[in-house]
Amino acid sequence: MAQDDGYLFTHAMTRDGAYQLMPPSDRSRLHLIAADCSETPGGADDASGAVAGHLRAAIDAAGGYAGVPHALARREADACRAAARRCMREFQSRAAVVLLLRIAANPAALVIEQSEALVDAAEATERSGTLAEGEALALRAIALLKPEGTSDPEALRVAGCAFRIAGETANRMGH
């Protein structure tokens, strides 16, 4: 059904079918436009989840990180961080973990950002009662930082948090 200069789909299957018929390059471009329109002035994270979702969809439609500019992947990492913070404030731990794992997998994120995202995800999973998953994420963060062999205080702080989480989890699980 036409509405103004666009279309309003009243059935999800019709909408999904039309979406699948659209060339991936058009889908990617439209998701970027939607992300731009969703961003709030001043960087407030009110719409950060929508922005992160549209950026992820744009990246997926382009064939993944290899098919997009570094700046777009970097923008997605930043949007995921803002959205994850908001989810944590609203006690939506599982949604925060999904966003944090996207940062950990994002090649535009620095190693310290990836490991910090894993530590934050570990803490969130522990809060939601998934101790083994929290421990596994903390150990991934440690493994990510090991090759760095750095004395950078931020990296050491993140590694210390990861070791603390892994140790506390092991104690609670009776390892």
ABEGO torsion letter per residue (X at the ends): XBBEABBBBABAAAAAAAAAABBAAAAAAAAAAAAAAABBBGGBAAAAAAAAAAAAAAAAAAGEAAABBAAAAAAAAAAAAAAAAAAAAAGBAAAAAAAAAAAAABAABBAAAAAAAAAAAAAAAAAAGBAAAAAAAAAAAAAAAAAAGBABAAAAAAAAAAAAAAAAAAAAAGX
